[in-house]
Amino acid sequence: MANSQGDPRVLFVMNLVLSAGFATLVVWGLSVVDALAFEWQSVVALTGILMVVTYLVVR
């Protein structure tokens, strides 16, 4: 159990949910300070970037 890498599907979904939540928070925060308009396309793009960066850091 200590050497288990975990189920990749669970890790993918967990990465997706956490990255989407963080991306939403960041885009919303930037929209509050008028640095970026809140758009779902921005959230999706930032979510994708965060997921790739997280994958590369973990691997």
N, C-alpha and C positions, 0 to 999 in steps of 0.2 A: 504494500500500500504506500509506503514512503517513496518508492521509485515510480509511482504512477504518474503519467503525464496528463491524465484526465481525458475525457471525451472531447475530441476537437469540435463537435457540433455545439456542445455546451459552452466551450470557450468562445466560439464564434458569436453565438447569441449574446453571451455576457458582454463581449467586446462591443457588439453592435448597440446594445441597450445603453451601456455606460458612455460610449462615445457619442451617441445621439443625445443623451441627456446633457452631457458637458457641452456639446456643440450648440444646443439650443440655449443653454445658459450664457455662453459666450456671445452668441449673435444677439440675444436679447439685451445683454449688458452693453454691447457696443451700440445698439440702437437707442438705448436710454441716453447715452452720452453723445448721440448724433454722429457717431463715427462710421456707422454702417446701417443701412435700412434693414429691418427685419423681413427677410424673405425665406421661404422654405427651401428655395434652391441653395441659398447660402448655408443653411443648416445641413442639407444633404451633402454639399461639397465638403464642408468642414468635418462632417461625420466620416466621410470616406477617407479624408486625409488623416484623421486621428486613428482610424482603424488600421491603415497601412503603417503608420509610424509605430503604433503599439505592437503590431505583428513583427515589425523589423527589430524593435528593441527586445522583445521577448525571445525571439529566435536567436 
